[in-house]
């Protein structure tokens, strides 16, 4: 792990109150010897009316919230390589699994030809109905192109997808499990002893819903990765996404019954929205969005970009006039910019 990652980890631990004790704690200061004489006769007596102030500990965060994830222990591990799915001159494509929250998560990994070690990109795909999803689906163009540029590419399927274990409550928890799966994918790469993987150089790429997952990862685990790219991302405000896609779904009544609406529980909805915590982000972010996006309005990315910049994040929004959600005519230009961006920040 690099010095940068160690410093970020130490900072995160200090924020969580587990980084250890400091010499500034009066309870830990060396005790002074009691005076050998009595107090002076003219010393002022204590004021009995003086109020005693007791610090009130902050309330525990709601278990379904990003602040709850800030304090969670992530233990991604057991990155295992299975069957070879494809081999070409540029890379070998493997079926992989890893462990996230004691669940087995499936995915694919493209390893460039050569000895490495290669910088790693973790890819977070957009929404595809889990009933029809197949492993590695959703970012096929990006997987191929970036592996040909010399990146080891890990595409996570997420829980409840393809060969991954089931998590029945994930929808009701507003899919926060996907955020844990991406964080744990990074940690599983770091823990791996496979010599082709450089666990000190890792980037994230998320598309559509995966862009929202990427925002969540960046605010939950500052310093975990080196840089992030999002394509046609969802809103960084959870209520926007709920109203657009989940309001009429079977799970909506359970969500509103458990947590309340935005009017009834504004703090809940703020605390599952990554934009509330943009000031925690330490990595550069590159955003791509088309003006003709029929799924995720470009206004969402404009608002997110403004929030990132206001929070001091090194962010760039690239707008493609007339480009739709799936990206067609301008995709090649965008992926070349993506590769250059990661080369600048991962080396």
Secondary structure, 3 states (H helix, E strand, C coil): CCHHHHHHHHHHHHHHCCCCCCCCCHHHCCCCCCCCCCCCCCCCCCCCCCCCCCCCCCCCCCCCCHHHHHCCCCCCEEEEEEEEEEECCCEEEEEEEEEECCEEEEEEEEEECCCCCEEEEEEECCCCCCCCCCCCCCCHHHHHHHHHCCCEEEEECCCCCCCCCCCCCCCCCCCHHHHHHHHHHHHHHHHCCCCCEEEEEEEEEEECHHHHHHHHHHHHCCCCCCEEEEECCCCCCHHHHHHHHHCCCCCHHHHHHHHCCCCCCHHHHHCCCHHHHHHHCCCEEEEEEECCCCCCCHHHHHHHHHHHHHCCCCEEEEEECCCCCCCCCCHHHHHHHHHHHHHHHHC
